[in-house]
Amino acid sequence: MVSRETARELLRVLAYPKFGLSSTQVEMLATRYLHHAERVECEGKDASLPICRDPNDQMFIRLAAIGCADILVSGDLDLLDLCGTTPFVIETLADYRRRFSAWVDAA
């Protein structure tokens, strides 16, 4: 899922010097991702959602809630600390991979 706000954040983060991506590479990666992402309108605030310590991460909580996500996968400690307070699971990529692998192995 993606909202306008999270799409802007994706573009901002992909442009970090540590990734060493050219503007063309950033555009190509973002285009490929956005082509497959479900777009969700996330205007306004939802008082029923927990508040993240980092206000810049609140957009991800809002997107997951409004988009009716089952899982929010993140390595961000401020988001992970909200686990159990949202209608969706918040877990690390490693935890998600473990659960998904177990599910695939059982099928």
Protein Blocks (a to p, Z undefined) as FASTA:
>chain_A
ZZfklmmmmmmmmmpmklopafklmmmmmmmmmmmpccddfehjdfkbccdfblmlmmmm
mmmmmnopabdcdfbfklmmmgoiacbdcddfklmmmmmmmmmmmZZ
